[in-house]
């Protein structure tokens, strides 16, 4: 089959949840299918996802941010303009390379701009089936960033979703959110390389970075306030100065560390907080820690949470739809009140004081994570192309 993926990021020069999902799915699907990825051209970023398959082709398109001299001036509402420009350029690129004589599946990895690019081609080609893979509350998030256009963005998303052939959701919470907007969707889960996670261990150099014989708390994800970074730093300060516990906190993920280093200084715990940056073997780091903190305020089935489940490390997470869906049939993690530092501290104390109990829960989580292996996810994807 001919499968095209449209992504509004500089893949493979950018690493996030969507990019990780795209890499793992396409590498496996390319064994029996022709895969094309269309992404933003940003050569100033390093390549984070090496292409190992000759049946995967990556085509890039330019936006204003693709040009070094212009990029510094693209701020505020010019960013939104660049999104629309990128959508137009993505559509032109797709129109040039798509085979009009064969059936093609175009998977837009958002509910807005990538869909718009796909629609420009679908209008001219009856062989194209367009799918929107909804990864979060795209319109709401953009609306918070650009409040003057918040209502327009919601209407724009609605128009786009009304014109696609099928909608995929990456979590039960995303399905519920779309249902409120009068759209039906099919679950398309995030995944993990379960066997690899079970086998992977840190090498000796990596182990030397971790503090020995200490409580180690891991947090995997891009450094953003929505990921609970401030709450986690404050909770470590409370554990240290109120309860006399001296844990080490390890952030694993890309992002600007400056505001969080400053906050750690304010809380007088600089020596306890470590920023490791992006790691291709993030689960191996989690496996070597005492607790994994999953505190994202986004939506969908968190990939970091699934990876943490596969490691067997006890997990503490917000009591939100994102993580509640992992506790439906069996307890896989301890849930605490969302965005509440006191509840987070109490939860960390609960795990530390009853660690053997939570190691057992961690083993349950590891068993549940088998259901998210990439082999299962890819099979579901192929079965749902003709949804």
C-alpha positions as CSV (number, residue, x, y, z in Angstrom):
1,X,0.0,0.0,0.0
2,X,1.0,3.6,-0.4
3,X,0.8,5.4,2.9
4,X,1.6,9.1,3.4
5,X,2.1,10.7,6.8
6,X,1.8,14.5,7.2
7,X,3.4,16.0,10.3
8,X,3.6,19.6,11.3
9,X,7.1,19.4,12.8
10,X,10.8,19.1,11.6
11,X,10.8,15.3,11.7
12,X,13.3,13.5,11.9
13,X,15.1,16.4,13.5
14,X,12.7,16.8,16.4
15,X,11.7,14.4,19.1
16,X,8.4,14.3,20.9
17,X,5.5,11.9,21.4
18,X,4.1,12.2,17.9
19,X,7.5,11.9,16.3
20,X,8.4,8.8,18.4
21,X,5.1,7.2,17.4
22,X,5.7,8.1,13.7
23,X,9.2,6.6,13.7
24,X,8.3,3.3,15.3
25,X,5.2,2.8,13.2
26,X,6.8,3.7,9.8
27,X,9.9,1.6,10.4
28,X,7.7,-1.4,10.9
29,X,5.1,-0.7,8.2
30,X,7.8,-0.2,5.6
31,X,8.4,-3.9,5.6
32,X,5.3,-4.4,3.4
33,X,4.3,-0.9,2.3
34,X,5.5,2.2,0.6
35,X,5.9,5.0,3.2
36,X,6.2,8.7,2.5
37,X,6.6,11.3,5.3
38,X,6.2,15.0,4.6
39,X,7.6,17.3,7.3
40,X,9.0,20.8,7.9
41,X,12.5,21.6,6.7
42,X,14.7,22.7,9.6
43,X,18.3,21.8,8.8
44,X,19.6,23.6,11.9
45,X,18.3,20.7,14.1
46,X,20.2,17.4,14.4
47,X,18.8,14.2,13.0
48,X,17.2,12.2,15.9
49,X,15.5,9.4,14.0
50,X,17.7,7.6,11.6
51,X,15.9,6.1,8.6
52,X,16.7,2.3,8.4
53,X,14.4,1.5,5.5
54,X,14.7,2.1,1.8
55,X,10.9,2.0,1.5
56,X,10.6,5.2,3.5
57,X,10.9,8.5,1.7
58,X,11.0,11.8,3.6
59,X,10.1,15.0,1.8
60,X,10.5,18.4,3.4
61,X,8.7,21.7,2.8
62,X,9.7,25.2,3.9
63,X,7.9,27.6,6.2
64,X,9.2,31.0,7.3
65,X,10.9,29.4,10.2
66,X,12.9,27.3,7.8
67,X,15.1,30.3,7.0
68,X,17.7,31.3,9.6
69,X,17.5,35.0,8.9
70,X,13.7,35.2,9.2
71,X,13.2,32.7,12.0
72,X,14.0,35.2,14.9
73,X,11.2,37.5,13.7
74,X,8.5,34.8,13.6
75,X,6.9,35.5,17.0
76,X,3.4,36.1,18.5
77,X,0.6,35.8,15.9
78,X,3.2,35.5,13.0
79,X,3.6,31.9,14.3
80,X,-0.1,31.2,13.6
81,X,0.4,32.7,10.1
82,X,3.4,30.4,9.6
83,X,1.2,27.4,10.5
84,X,-1.3,28.3,7.7
85,X,1.6,28.9,5.3
86,X,3.1,25.6,6.2
87,X,-0.2,23.9,5.6
88,X,-0.3,25.4,2.1
89,X,3.3,24.4,1.3
90,X,2.7,20.9,2.7
91,X,-0.3,20.5,0.4
92,X,1.8,21.6,-2.6
93,X,4.5,19.1,-1.8
94,X,2.0,16.2,-1.3
95,X,0.3,17.1,-4.6
96,X,3.7,16.9,-6.5
97,X,4.7,13.5,-5.2
98,X,1.5,11.5,-4.8
99,X,0.7,8.8,-7.3
100,X,-2.7,9.8,-8.8
101,X,-3.2,6.4,-10.4
102,X,-3.0,4.3,-7.3
103,X,-5.0,4.2,-4.1
104,X,-3.3,6.2,-1.3
105,X,-3.9,6.6,2.4
106,X,-3.0,10.0,3.7
107,X,-2.7,10.2,7.5
108,X,-2.7,13.7,8.9
109,X,-1.1,13.8,12.3
110,X,-3.3,16.6,13.6
111,X,-6.9,17.8,13.3
112,X,-6.2,21.1,11.5
113,X,-3.2,22.1,9.4
114,X,-2.1,18.7,8.2
115,X,-5.7,17.8,7.4
116,X,-6.0,21.0,5.3
117,X,-3.0,20.0,3.3
118,X,-4.5,16.6,2.7
119,X,-7.8,18.0,1.7
120,X,-6.2,20.1,-1.1
121,X,-5.0,16.8,-2.7
122,X,-8.2,14.8,-1.9
123,X,-10.3,17.3,-3.8
124,X,-8.3,16.5,-7.0
125,X,-7.8,12.8,-6.5
126,X,-10.6,10.3,-5.8
127,X,-8.0,7.6,-5.0
128,X,-7.0,9.4,-1.8
129,X,-8.4,8.4,1.6
130,X,-7.7,11.0,4.2
131,X,-7.5,10.2,7.9
132,X,-7.0,12.6,10.8
133,X,-5.0,11.2,13.6
134,X,-5.9,13.4,16.6
135,X,-3.1,13.5,19.1
136,X,-4.4,16.2,21.6
137,X,-6.9,19.1,21.9
138,X,-5.2,20.8,19.0
139,X,-7.7,23.7,18.6
140,X,-8.0,24.4,22.4
141,X,-4.2,24.4,22.9
142,X,-3.7,26.8,20.0
143,X,-6.6,28.9,21.2
144,X,-4.9,29.4,24.5
145,X,-1.8,30.5,22.8
146,X,-3.6,32.8,20.3
147,X,-6.7,33.9,22.2
148,X,-7.8,36.4,19.5
149,X,-8.4,33.5,17.2
150,X,-9.6,30.9,19.7
151,X,-13.2,30.7,18.3
152,X,-12.0,30.7,14.7
153,X,-9.6,27.9,15.4
154,X,-12.4,25.7,16.9
155,X,-14.5,26.4,13.9
156,X,-11.6,25.7,11.6
157,X,-10.9,22.3,13.3
158,X,-14.6,21.4,13.0
159,X,-14.6,22.2,9.2
160,X,-11.5,20.1,8.7
161,X,-12.8,17.1,10.7
162,X,-16.1,17.2,8.8
163,X,-14.3,16.5,5.5
164,X,-12.0,13.6,6.4
165,X,-12.9,10.0,5.7
166,X,-12.0,8.8,9.2
167,X,-10.8,10.1,12.6
168,X,-8.3,8.2,14.9
169,X,-7.9,9.2,18.6
170,X,-4.8,8.3,20.6
171,X,-6.7,7.8,23.9
172,X,-10.2,7.2,25.4
173,X,-10.1,10.8,26.7
174,X,-9.5,12.1,23.2
175,X,-12.4,10.0,22.0
176,X,-14.6,11.6,24.7
177,X,-13.4,15.1,23.8
178,X,-14.2,14.6,20.1
179,X,-17.6,13.1,21.0
180,X,-18.5,16.3,22.8
181,X,-17.7,18.0,19.5
182,X,-20.1,15.6,17.7
183,X,-17.3,13.5,16.0
184,X,-16.9,9.8,16.2
185,X,-13.4,8.3,16.2
186,X,-11.5,5.1,16.5
187,X,-8.9,4.4,19.2
188,X,-5.3,4.3,17.8
189,X,-3.0,3.8,20.8
190,X,0.6,4.8,21.4
191,X,3.0,2.0,21.6
192,X,6.3,0.6,23.0
193,X,9.0,-1.7,21.9
194,X,8.2,-4.0,24.8
195,X,10.9,-6.6,24.3
196,X,13.6,-3.9,23.9
197,X,12.6,-2.1,27.1
198,X,12.7,-5.4,29.0
199,X,16.2,-6.1,27.8
200,X,17.7,-2.5,27.8
201,X,20.0,-1.5,30.6
202,X,22.2,1.5,31.2
203,X,25.9,1.0,30.4
204,X,28.5,1.8,33.1
205,X,29.1,5.4,31.9
206,X,25.4,6.1,32.1
207,X,25.0,4.4,35.5
208,X,27.8,6.7,36.8
209,X,25.6,9.7,36.2
210,X,23.0,8.5,38.6
211,X,23.5,9.0,42.3
212,X,24.2,5.7,44.0
213,X,22.2,4.5,47.1
214,X,19.8,7.4,46.8
215,X,16.1,7.8,46.0
216,X,15.9,8.5,42.3
217,X,12.8,10.0,40.7
218,X,12.5,10.1,36.9
219,X,10.4,12.4,34.7
220,X,10.3,11.8,30.9
221,X,9.0,14.4,28.5
222,X,9.6,17.8,27.0
223,X,10.4,20.5,29.6
224,X,7.2,22.5,29.7
225,X,5.1,23.8,32.6
226,X,2.2,21.5,31.4
227,X,4.4,18.5,32.2
228,X,4.3,19.2,35.9
229,X,8.0,20.3,36.1
230,X,7.4,23.1,38.7
231,X,5.2,20.9,40.9
232,X,7.8,18.1,40.9
233,X,10.7,20.4,41.8
234,X,8.6,21.9,44.7
235,X,7.7,18.4,45.9
236,X,11.4,17.5,46.0
237,X,12.1,20.6,48.1
238,X,9.3,19.6,50.5
239,X,10.6,16.1,50.9
240,X,14.0,17.4,51.6
241,X,13.3,20.2,54.0
242,X,10.1,19.1,55.7
243,X,10.5,15.3,55.8
244,X,14.3,14.9,55.8
245,X,14.3,12.8,52.7
246,X,17.0,13.6,50.1
247,X,15.9,12.4,46.7
248,X,17.5,13.0,43.3
249,X,15.3,14.2,40.5
250,X,16.2,13.4,36.8
251,X,14.4,15.1,33.9
252,X,14.8,13.2,30.7
253,X,13.8,15.2,27.6
254,X,14.5,18.2,25.4
255,X,13.7,21.8,26.3
256,X,15.1,25.0,27.8
257,X,16.3,24.2,31.3
258,X,16.9,27.8,32.4
259,X,13.6,28.6,34.1
260,X,13.6,25.3,35.9
261,X,17.3,25.7,37.1
262,X,16.3,29.1,38.4
263,X,13.3,27.6,40.3
264,X,15.4,24.8,41.7
265,X,17.8,27.5,43.0
266,X,14.9,29.3,44.6
267,X,13.9,26.1,46.3
268,X,17.6,25.5,47.4
269,X,17.7,22.0,45.7
270,X,20.0,22.6,42.7
271,X,22.2,19.6,43.8
272,X,19.1,17.4,43.7
273,X,17.8,18.3,40.3
274,X,19.5,16.9,37.1
275,X,18.6,17.7,33.5
276,X,19.8,14.9,31.2
277,X,18.3,16.1,27.9
278,X,16.9,13.9,25.2
279,X,17.7,10.2,25.5
280,X,16.9,7.5,22.9
281,X,16.9,4.9,25.7
282,X,14.7,6.9,28.2
283,X,13.0,3.7,29.5
284,X,16.4,2.3,30.6
285,X,16.9,5.4,32.7
286,X,13.5,5.0,34.2
287,X,14.2,1.4,35.0
288,X,17.2,2.5,37.0
289,X,15.2,4.9,39.1
290,X,13.0,4.4,42.2
291,X,9.9,6.1,41.0
292,X,8.6,7.4,37.6
293,X,6.6,10.6,37.8
294,X,4.1,11.0,34.9
295,X,2.6,14.5,35.3
296,X,1.6,15.6,31.8
297,X,-1.4,17.9,31.5
298,X,-2.0,17.0,27.9
299,X,-4.4,14.3,26.5
300,X,-4.3,10.9,24.9
301,X,-2.4,7.8,26.1
302,X,0.9,9.2,27.3
303,X,3.8,7.4,25.6
304,X,6.0,8.2,28.6
305,X,3.5,6.5,30.9
306,X,3.3,3.4,28.7
307,X,7.1,3.2,28.6
308,X,7.3,3.6,32.4
309,X,4.7,0.8,32.8
310,X,6.9,-1.5,30.7
311,X,9.9,-0.9,33.0
312,X,8.0,-2.1,36.1
313,X,9.2,1.0,38.0
314,X,6.5,2.3,40.4
315,X,4.6,5.2,38.8
316,X,3.0,8.3,40.4
317,X,0.7,10.2,38.1
318,X,-2.0,12.9,38.1
319,X,-5.5,11.8,38.6
320,X,-6.6,13.0,35.2
321,X,-8.3,11.4,32.2
322,X,-4.8,10.9,30.6
323,X,-3.7,8.5,33.4
324,X,-7.0,7.3,34.7
325,X,-7.5,5.3,31.5
326,X,-4.5,3.1,32.5
327,X,-6.1,2.2,35.8
328,X,-9.5,1.1,34.4
329,X,-9.2,-2.7,34.8
330,X,-6.1,-3.0,37.0
331,X,-4.2,-0.6,39.2
332,X,-1.0,0.2,37.3
333,X,0.0,3.5,39.0
334,X,-0.8,5.7,42.0
335,X,-3.0,8.6,41.0
336,X,-2.9,11.9,43.0
337,X,-4.8,15.1,42.7
338,X,-3.9,17.0,39.6
339,X,-1.6,20.0,39.9
340,X,-1.5,19.7,43.7
341,X,1.9,19.7,45.3
342,X,0.7,18.5,48.6
343,X,-1.0,15.5,47.1
344,X,2.1,14.8,45.0
345,X,4.3,14.9,48.1
346,X,1.9,12.6,50.0
347,X,1.8,10.2,47.1
348,X,5.6,10.0,46.9
349,X,5.7,9.3,50.6
350,X,3.1,6.6,50.2
351,X,5.2,4.8,47.6
352,X,8.4,5.2,49.5
353,X,6.9,3.9,52.7
354,X,5.2,1.0,51.0
355,X,7.7,0.3,48.3
356,X,7.2,-3.5,48.1
357,X,3.5,-3.0,47.5
358,X,4.2,-0.7,44.6
359,X,6.8,-2.9,43.1
360,X,4.0,-5.5,42.8
361,X,1.8,-2.9,41.2
362,X,4.7,-2.1,38.9
363,X,4.8,-5.7,37.8
364,X,1.1,-5.5,37.0
365,X,1.8,-2.4,34.9
366,X,4.5,-4.3,33.1
367,X,2.1,-7.0,32.1
368,X,-0.5,-4.5,30.9
369,X,2.2,-2.7,28.8
370,X,2.4,-5.9,26.6
371,X,-0.9,-4.8,25.0
372,X,0.8,-1.7,23.7
373,X,3.7,-3.4,21.8
374,X,4.3,-1.8,18.4
375,X,3.5,-5.0,16.6
376,X,-0.1,-4.8,17.9
377,X,-0.3,-1.0,17.2
378,X,0.8,-1.5,13.6
379,X,-1.7,-4.3,13.0
380,X,-4.5,-2.1,14.4
381,X,-3.3,0.7,12.1
382,X,-3.5,-1.4,8.9
383,X,-6.9,-2.8,9.9
384,X,-8.3,0.7,10.4
385,X,-7.1,2.3,7.2
386,X,-10.4,1.4,5.6
387,X,-12.4,2.5,8.6
